[in-house]
């Protein structure tokens, strides 16, 4: 039985797709997405049969440090399992959209509204909902600077 996480080393991917972003926040980013169709014999556990596609996203990011005046390269590889057949281009977009939600909501609640520094210990989820409600109201009213609002 082949382990899923080593599949990418032993078999060529069924589909690949590359995206290149340049010039956003002093970054040049390349994302390579690869997908493999999974068959029932790839896993030994009963839950293995629920997954149809293995997705590998490899990111290479060149960032320019304006203080040190030099470029820094980071590399990251992430693996995902999908419960349906999916092509590499769509998988890449789904993963990117997921992180967009993280950055648009939770990062703003933490950095601009001080959520992680909060000392609220009784029902903190209620205050999280109130912060989200306030953030949604500001966005609905086209507030451009959340910090000042």
Residue, then its C-alpha position, 0 to 999 in steps of 0.5 A: x500500500x502506497x502512503x498518500x504523502x509519498x505518492x508525489x515522489x513515486x508517481x507523476x501528477x495527473x494535473x499541474x498548474x502554475x501561477x505567478x504573482x509579481x509586485x504585490x507588497x514587495x513580493x514575487x510569488x510562484x505557486x505550483x499546484x499538482x493533483x493526483x487521483x486517489x483510488x481505494x487501494x491507496x489507503x488502509x484505513x476505512x476513512x481513506x475511501x472518502x478522499x478522491x484527490x491528493x493536492x500538493x501546493x508548492x510556494x516559492x516567495x521572494x520578498x524584498x526587505x526594504x530595511x536591509x535592501x535585499x531579497x529573501x526566498x522562502x519555500x513551502x509545500x502543503x498537502x490537502x485531501x479533497x473529497x471530490x475529483x478536482x483539477x490543479x487550477x481549481x484546487x489552487x484557487x480553493x486553497x487561496x480563497x480559504x486563506x483569504x477568509x483567514x486574512x480578511x476576518x481573523x487577522x483583522x480581528x486580531x491586529x486591529x481589534x486586539x482580540x488575542x490581547x483581550x482579557x475577557x474570560x467569560x463567554x469570549x465567543x460572544x465578544x468575538x461575534x460582536x467584533x465580527x458584527x462591528x467589522x461587517x458594519x464597517x465594511x458595509x459602510x465602506x470604511x477604508x481604514x479599520x484602525x481609525x474607525 
